[in-house]
Amino acid sequence: MANNIEPRIKQIQVTEDTIDAYLVDGRMISVPLAWSWRLSDATPEQRNNWELIGDGQGVHWPDLDEDISAKGMLHGIPSRRPQQVLV
């Protein structure tokens, strides 16, 4: 029987090109920075101000109101930039 353990993040690093999540089980997930428009538009200081949420199931950037889950990164679910409505 396989263990059904949620992926948990222990460390995050945001570079100029990627969001890198280091998991407690030793794996590393890397996704393009463009997957998060908020992080793409953020300053390095804002990108480095993060906190783990849900015992490591996700990461929250309080300055940006951005949340990314380990599952979302594993399943390849980028955040969508809101569409602007022309008036």
C-alpha positions as CSV (number, residue, x, y, z in Angstrom):
1,M,0.0,0.0,0.0
2,A,1.4,3.4,-1.0
3,N,1.5,6.3,1.4
4,N,-0.8,9.2,0.6
5,I,1.3,12.0,2.0
6,E,0.8,15.5,0.9
7,P,3.8,17.2,-0.5
8,R,5.3,19.7,2.0
9,I,7.6,22.6,1.3
10,K,10.5,23.3,3.7
11,Q,12.2,26.1,1.7
12,I,11.4,28.4,-1.2
13,Q,13.7,30.4,-3.4
14,V,12.5,32.8,-6.1
15,T,15.1,33.7,-8.8
16,E,14.8,36.0,-11.8
17,D,13.5,33.0,-13.8
18,T,12.1,30.4,-11.4
19,I,10.2,29.6,-8.3
20,D,12.1,26.7,-6.6
21,A,10.4,24.7,-3.8
22,Y,12.5,22.3,-1.7
23,L,10.3,19.6,-0.2
24,V,10.7,17.9,3.1
25,D,11.1,14.5,1.3
26,G,14.2,15.8,-0.6
27,R,12.6,16.6,-3.9
28,M,12.9,20.0,-5.6
29,I,10.1,21.5,-7.8
30,S,11.0,24.3,-10.1
31,V,8.5,26.3,-12.1
32,P,8.9,29.3,-14.3
33,L,8.6,32.6,-12.5
34,A,6.0,33.7,-15.2
35,W,3.6,31.2,-13.6
36,S,3.0,33.9,-10.9
37,W,2.4,37.3,-12.4
38,R,2.4,38.8,-8.8
39,L,5.9,37.4,-8.2
40,S,7.0,38.3,-11.7
41,D,6.1,41.9,-11.0
42,A,7.5,42.0,-7.5
43,T,10.7,43.4,-6.1
44,P,13.4,41.0,-4.8
45,E,12.6,42.1,-1.3
46,Q,8.9,41.2,-1.8
47,R,9.8,37.9,-3.3
48,N,12.0,37.0,-0.3
49,N,9.3,37.9,2.2
50,W,7.4,34.6,2.3
51,E,6.0,32.3,5.0
52,L,5.0,28.6,4.9
53,I,1.3,27.9,5.4
54,G,-0.6,24.7,6.2
55,D,2.4,22.9,7.7
56,G,4.3,23.4,4.4
57,Q,1.5,22.6,2.0
58,G,1.9,26.1,0.5
59,V,3.7,29.4,0.6
60,H,2.2,32.8,1.2
61,W,3.8,36.2,0.2
62,P,2.1,38.7,2.5
63,D,3.3,41.8,0.6
64,L,1.8,40.5,-2.6
65,D,-1.2,38.5,-1.3
66,E,0.0,35.5,-3.3
67,D,-0.3,31.9,-2.3
68,I,1.2,28.9,-4.1
69,S,0.7,25.3,-3.1
70,A,3.1,22.4,-3.5
71,K,0.3,20.5,-5.2
72,G,-0.2,23.3,-7.7
73,M,3.4,23.4,-8.5
74,L,3.5,19.6,-9.0
75,H,0.4,19.6,-11.2
76,G,1.5,22.5,-13.3
77,I,-1.2,25.1,-12.3
78,P,0.0,28.6,-13.1
79,S,-1.9,31.6,-11.7
80,R,-3.7,33.7,-14.2
81,R,-3.4,37.4,-14.5
82,P,-6.8,39.1,-14.2
83,Q,-8.1,40.4,-17.5
84,Q,-8.6,44.1,-17.7
85,V,-11.9,45.3,-18.8
86,L,-11.9,48.2,-21.3
87,V,-14.5,50.8,-20.5
